[in-house]
Amino acid sequence: MRVFRQINFWVSIIGLATLGFGIGYLILYQSLETGSLPLLIQSEIKQARIPKKFSEAAWGKVGKNAYQAAAKVMASTNTSGQPLDEIQKYYLRPHFGNLVEQVTVVYNAKLMDEIVAASFRIDVGKSNAQVYGNKIYVSAEYKPGDVEQLILLAHEMVHVKQYKELGSIEKFGYNYFKEYKRAGQNYRANRMEQEAFEFERKFAKWLYEELAKKTVKPQKELTEEEKK
């Protein structure tokens, strides 16, 4: 069963200092790359969108700083969170191994619905959850035993795994932004999101099959003879 939702993995508002640094860096980086300063850069900055002619590497360089700054903003505006519960670990462990012990989940999280870094913006609509490093921020309250929330966490665990494999928040930000550019600035076409959505689909199917196996059927009451 495919459970679809617009799960935004990203979202943050970068401070003016970071924004200024990102713009300056992007202009410098692109001038070194092309040998000339883009003439329309000021109008692009006003629109808060990066020109499509900027390279994947330029996007990656800015994303490296933006994601790190966003992680700090999220940590400072939300609670410290809690580990996955035992039921969540039980169903996620076969797919993620010991990674389930390294994750913190923040429920009732205050999420930010777009990333602004340098002269671009990633718009992905309303999000249900976001990942920054090994922290998963969920907008909803904690719902023990809730299947939909477990499937949501499975999607986000893919991003935690990606972060772990890349080795740092900076590298994750670099690769995510680069892949976003490579996908034509399309959130769903981003390779890192496609991986998460594909796993979400498979996990949902697997989970419902597992739950069906564990359904306890009513048994007849034992007779006195059978009890002996």
N, C-alpha and C positions, 0 to 999 in steps of 0.2 A: 504493500500500500504506500503510495507516494504521498507524503504529507508536505504540502507546499506552503511556504510563507516567505515573505520578503524578509529574510534574516540579514540584517546589515551587519557585516563584520567590522566595518570601520565607523568612525565618526568621532570628530573632535573639533574644538575650536582652538586654534593656536594663538598664543598671546602676540601682542604687537611686536615685541622684540624678536620673536621667532619669525613672524611674518616678514619683518624688515630684513632679517638675515636671509630668509629664503629667497626673497625677491632679488636682493643683491647678489646672492650666490648664483641664482639661476641666470641672471643677466650676464654675469662674468663667465659662467660655464659655457653658455651658448655663444658668447663672443669668441671665446677661445676655440670653440668647436667650428664656427663658421667664418671667423675672421671679421665679423661685423656685428654691430649692435642692432637688434631688431628695431625698425623704425616705429612699429605700432605697439611697442611694449607698454607704454603708458596707458593706452586705451585698454589693453588687455588686462592690465593690473586693476583698472577701475572696474572692469567687469568681473574681476576675481576669477578669471578662467585662463588656463595656460593655453597658448597658441598650439594648434595641433602640429605645427612644424617642429616643435621642440622634440628632441630625441628621447628614446626610452631611457638612456643613461641620465639625461637631465631630470626626467621625472623621478628616477630612482634616487638620485642624489638628494633631491628635496624631500622625498618620502622618508629617507633615512632619518632626517632631523625632525620631520613632522610627526612621525609615529612615536619617536622617543618622547617628544614634548607632550603629545596627546596622552601617553601612558601616565605621565606625571600628573596631568590635569585630572584624569579619571581617578587616580589613587587619592588625590587630595580632596575630591568632592564626594567621595563615597566611603562607606564603611569598609572595614578590613575583610569582611566576608567569612566564609566557612568552607570546610572541605566537602567533597562529594559525600553523600550519605551512603550507607551500606548497600541499599538497593541499586542506586545509580552505579556504584562501583561494580556490583555483581554483573550488571548487563554491559557495562562499558569495558571492563577489564579484558574480556576475550579479544577485543579489537585494539585496545591501546596499552595493554600490559600495565606495568608499574607506573605509567604516566598518570593513572587515575589517583595516585597517592600524592602527586606533585601539584595538583590543580586546586585553586581557590575559587569559589563561586560567590559573587556578590549579588544578592537578590534585592528587589526594590531599588535597583540602581538608577541613578540619574544619568541618562545617556545623551549624547550629543549627535545630532542627525546630519552632520556633514563635516568633511575635513576641509579646512582651509589652510593651505600652506603655500607660501610664495604667491605666484599669480594664477593658481588654479583652484578648482573646487571639485570634489567628488560628491555628486548627489545620488543618493541611493534610497531615498524615501524613509518612511518610518521604520525603525529597527526594533527587534525584540531582544537582541543580545549582541554583545561586542566582545572581542578578545584583545587583551593587551598583555603580551608575554604569556605567563601561565595563569593569568586571572581572567575569569569569564564574568562579564557583567550582564545580568539579566534584569529586564525592566519589571517583570512580574514578581509577585511574592513567591516564596518557597512553597512548593506544593508536593509534599511527600507522596511518592508512588504515582505521580501524574505521568502518564505515557507521553503526552505531547511535550511536556517539559523535558523529559528524558531524551526525546528525539531532537529537540532543540539543542540540548547539551552535546549530543553526539556530533551535530554539525560543528559546533564551536570547538569541540575536542580536536577536530581535524586541523583547525587553525593553530591550536596549541602545539600539536605535533609538528606542523610546518615550522613554527617558531623554534621548537627544540632542535629540529634537524638543521635549520639555518644557523643556529648558534647564538643569536643575539637579537634584541629588539631592533637595533639599527639595520641589521641585515634583512630582517623580516620586512621592515618598512621599505627598504630599497627594492626588494623583489616584488612586493605587492604593488607598489606604484608603477614599477616598470612593466609588470604584467597587465596592469590596468591600461597603460598607454598602448601596449602591444595588442590589446583586445579592442582597440578603437574607442577607448574611454567608455567602455560598456561594462557595468558592474557584473552582470550575470555571465558575460563572456570571459571574464578574468579567469585564467587557468587555475589560480588558487581557490577561487570561489566554485568553479566547476567541480574541482576535486571534492570540496566540502558538500556540495549539493548532491553529487553522485553517491557519496558515502551515506548521506542522510537518507536517500531513497532506499538504498540496500539495507541500511540498518533498520528502517521502519518496517520493511517487509520481514526481516529476520526477527525483529522484536515481537511482532504480532504472532508469528509462527511459534515462537518460544512461549509466549503467554498462553496460546491456545493449548499447548502441550501440558501446561501446568494447571489448567482448569480442573478443579476437583469435582467429579460427578457425585451426585447424592447417592449414598449407599443405603441399602435396606437395613432396618434395625436387626441386630443379631438376636437369635433365639437364645434361651437359657442354655440349651445344649451346645450351641455354637460358641458361646462365651467360655465354656469349659475347655 
